[in-house]
Amino acid sequence: MDLSARQRRSLTAICDTFAPGADGVPSASALGVPDAIAEALDLNPRATERKQFGLALAAFDSKPMTAAGGGGWNRFSDLPQDKREAVLRSYADSRLMPKRGLFHGLRRAALIHYYGLPARDGGASPVWGAIDYPGPLGKNPDAPPKALTPAEPQAQMECDVVVVGSGAGGGTVAGVLAAKGLDVIVVEAGGYYDDEDFDGGELDGLRRFYLNGGGMATDDGNIALAAGAVLGGGTVVNYTTSFPTPDYVRKEWATHGVPDFDGQAYETATQAVMERLGVNAEHSAANPKDAILERGMRELGFHVEPIIRNVGPACDQGIDCGRCGFGCRRGAKRSVTKTWLQDAFEAGARILVRTKVDTVIVEAGAARGISCTTADGRSVRINARGVVSAAGALHSPALLKRSGLENRNIGQHLRLHPVTVVQGWFDEEVRPWEGTMQARYSDEHANLDGDGYGVKYESGPLNPSLLLPFLPWQSATQHFEYMAAAKFSAACGIIVRDRGEGEVKVGRDGQPVVREQLAEVDRGHLRTGIEGAARILEAAGAQRIFGSSAKLVEYRPGQSGSLASFMAESDAVGYENGQVALGSFHIMGSARMGGSPVNAACNPDGETWEVRNLWVCDGSSFPTAPGVNPMISIESIAHMNAQKIAARLG
Ligand SMILES: Cc1cc2nc3c(=O)[nH]c(=O)nc-3n(C[C@H](O)[C@H](O)[C@H](O)COP(=O)(O)OP(=O)(O)OC[C@H]3O[C@@H](n4cnc5c(N)ncnc54)[C@H](O)[C@@H]3O)c2cc1C
């Protein structure tokens, strides 16, 4: 995005306030952060959002805005560092949600680029040296060549079933249907990347493999939304935690008018998925960050268990594993690219990449194919007897609405499993960016109300790009000090099984727009999780414990403050959007299955109530949040519904 002189001055001042550099460490602008952000803005497909951001930037440096932020009648860029920091803090503390959202958006953008960019000459960033982070690992010289060959899009194509999106849902459907002899075409908007392309680089990884270059968020900017956008979708970048759907969730889902969830069909599907993904318990070595969590959980007498994972013997559970969120360069992750899409390809399915589906073609109430556009602007029409929308829980509802479907449940009932983090500093070196991505979990507080709703505790691969969105920024000095101590920190992630619902609306441009406000009950559970996580870290021996509140809230067990003061201060900041940093890695429920068109977008077979031979098979299909990491559930639903699709189109 081209910035005006005023916007550039504003962005430069903001970036340098977040990261002014010192003692030989360059400032954000010296590293090229404002230019990199301007470039990254182009990865947002929404012109209106780019324009709004541009307007906000231009206004930010105006005298009235600076005065409103407590900086007097001055331009923000003319203020000294301490005054600029105070203005930024006024945004973080604001009672107005959009101001908090702007703060979080700017903070994420400035700091993820600051800690992610290489040096200007392309070499190692001096910032990595200053925090003792090794930077990208580099490519694997022994990586095998790619196993799949994408097909060349033609102006007109024909098949039995066209699958839109190739992630957990789409990949599975394609594999099952092609193995049953149906002629399948998979259309994926993202590119095809495999072992030979992965180098553990964060910024480049976000840009190439994540939706909107990793910059997707709710429309108020307060909840960062992470989703994969490559061949294989989220399964290429996810953390390989492989929980099947819990029985109590299956029973709850069955009450939504889909009895199969509690029956043999779903059981068989889950078994097939677990087997094809090679889910096993042999790759859950507790690295330092997970050993710390386990220590704390055991000390408290909490439930704790190893996490089962879909990886093969090549998983090193070490340095490489920690970077797997940017693709596994050892080929150990059993993503759908390595499994179901491989099956589909071997059975003759054609796979189109870098091709976006615009609409489903509907004639006489039935799906007849799709129209799509290649990255170089060519139009493609694919005629088919059936269409499966598996574009993920943001883009599937958008596709259905763009195609004229009107069921009011499309885009409703969105669940996000909102995540926040509590961190602790330890005497021992943890290097939380190394080792098994997630090796231990606890369900100690998974059932807070007696009906299976609560929080799950898990760790995560804390590379700077994952750490930064949750690390409080009170001042540049404080923040840099905390980044420099990151190698001594372990984090306890809190995943809320959300009862409240968000919404995916569709802009005039056809793009998804996400609205989500945490329901009161979910905020209560989040609070319980924050307290539980602090207790775990304290029991594990943390020297200093801090949360992800918009203000720095912390205590030093036995030295200053206490769990009680920590919770009182967290409560004072609050748990509304933006008062605590939130992210989502699990986007679900926005075109759900159910027994009636009154409360569901799709019928118990996953077919839309409105259009025959149009199915949805992805995270959108969930009747409610599962409370566990969703990949296995998504693939199980896709596997189960694929049997029904095959029976229809056989
Ligand atoms: C960083 C991260 C870590 C995670 N860790 C775990 C974990 O450890 N365990 C777990 O169970 N889950 C995990 N998840 C969640 C899990 O990976 C996702 O829930 C799952 O991949 C979603 O599957 P899906 O089929 O709904 O969509 P996706 O896998 O997101 O696939 C949708 C695909 O559709 C494509 N698409 C979108 N629009 C179009 C269009 N118009 N035309 C063509 N293609 C389109 C997208 O590019 C994308 O590739 C993680 C997710 C992330 C982002």
The ligand as an ORCA input file, in Angstrom:
! r2SCAN-3c Opt
* xyz 0 1
  C      -1.238    -22.045     13.955
  C      -2.348    -23.053     14.108
  C      -2.178    -24.129     14.969
  C      -3.188    -25.073     15.121
  N      -2.957    -26.192     15.880
  C      -3.891    -27.184     15.906
  C      -3.608    -28.422     16.550
  O      -2.526    -28.646     17.075
  N      -4.579    -29.364     16.556
  C      -5.805    -29.166     15.991
  O      -6.661    -30.030     16.098
  N      -6.075    -28.010     15.349
  C      -5.145    -27.038     15.270
  N      -5.387    -25.896     14.565
  C      -6.700    -25.740     13.921
  C      -6.853    -26.572     12.664
  O      -5.670    -26.622     11.909
  C      -7.979    -25.954     11.848
  O      -9.128    -25.921     12.670
  C      -8.301    -26.728     10.599
  O      -7.220    -26.776      9.728
  C      -9.480    -26.060      9.892
  O      -9.877    -26.893      8.851
  P     -10.894    -26.383      7.748
  O     -11.085    -27.490      6.786
  O     -12.071    -25.807      8.417
  O     -10.170    -25.153      7.063
  P      -8.622    -24.895      6.624
  O      -7.754    -26.020      7.089
  O      -8.356    -23.551      7.111
  O      -8.712    -24.967      5.061
  C      -9.450    -24.056      4.292
  C      -8.718    -23.868      2.970
  O      -9.610    -23.248      2.059
  C      -8.883    -22.320      1.271
  N      -9.825    -21.336      0.727
  C     -10.467    -20.348      1.400
  N     -11.267    -19.667      0.562
  C     -11.149    -20.241     -0.650
  C     -11.731    -19.981     -1.928
  N     -12.634    -19.003     -2.119
  N     -11.340    -20.754     -2.987
  C     -10.445    -21.753     -2.826
  N      -9.874    -22.040     -1.624
  C     -10.226    -21.300     -0.551
  C      -7.877    -21.747      2.236
  O      -6.771    -21.196      1.531
  C      -7.511    -22.965      3.079
  O      -6.373    -23.627      2.582
  C      -4.401    -24.930     14.417
  C      -4.576    -23.849     13.552
  C      -3.553    -22.920     13.391
  C      -3.750    -21.775     12.435
*
